[in-house]
């Protein structure tokens, strides 16, 4: 049974949904002093893989390294500031812990992880179908109301709940375009047309030979939005992803500070990435090209969470991580 907004969650279960028709139970999440812990299920210990390097396949309770976070790769499954704001506004949980945010983020979160109230069956928070492209204007108006803390109708509440708790700091939502999922990012009262600038920058980035997600401009009444095609979906299949920040922290001993730099990311990719020298050289060349491009366009918001690593099947000789635009 779906849980109400008044329910407190001290225990949940994380599942892997690479094939949504055959979800796999990964393990148990618990609310602990620092944040959220993970203990792998016995079935996952036998046939699964480490969700991130700091979550090896051993039968222990993996604890978060820092206060206020979920452990390892699980932290990438929770919403960021905008998603938390929508959950607070729409669901109004009785308690605002990481567990509530993990649950109310819903089924279409980043990557292939899902959060369930049951260890036997995948039972996520259920919402209605995603809004479509033709609903973009209405979504923009709902976002403005949420920003202004104005009341919204039950229909508006249903619409924004379906795709409104995605990650990131700025207003965004999930929408469907031609049967595929896109993230739509809205104008946020900036002094310039940021969605238009972002679309132009991503277009220029692609012309420079850099692998980026497909974007399209969405004209609205008096402003623009930008739609970004999800790179963590291939048809109905979901791709297990972790942010570069999570991967770099996972690779660092607990007693040391992570190297959240381009050289640090390059070393990680050489160690965990593609399996041949030619593939590694291409990865390094693209990472360098990205670094230079961001300097030239004066990108001041290019932190470690804006790189994502796609985790590929073990059958490719090793569980490899490949980089895409985040």
ABEGO torsion letter per residue (X at the ends): XBBBAABBBABBBBBBAABAABBBBAEBBBBBAAEBBBBBBAAAAAABBBABAABBBBBBBBBBABBGBBBEAAAAABBBAAAAAAAAAAAGBABBBAAAAAAAAEAABBEABBBBABAABBBBBBBBBBBBAAAAAAAAAAAAAAAAGBBBBAAAAAAAAAAAABBEABBBBBBBBGGBBBBBBBBAGBABBAAAAAAAAAAAAAAAGBBBBBBBBBBBBGBBBBBBBBAABBEABBBBBBBAAAAAAAABBAABBBBBBAAAAAAAAAAABBABAAAAAAAAAAAAAAAAAAAAAGBAABBAAABBBBBBBAAAGBBBBBBBBX
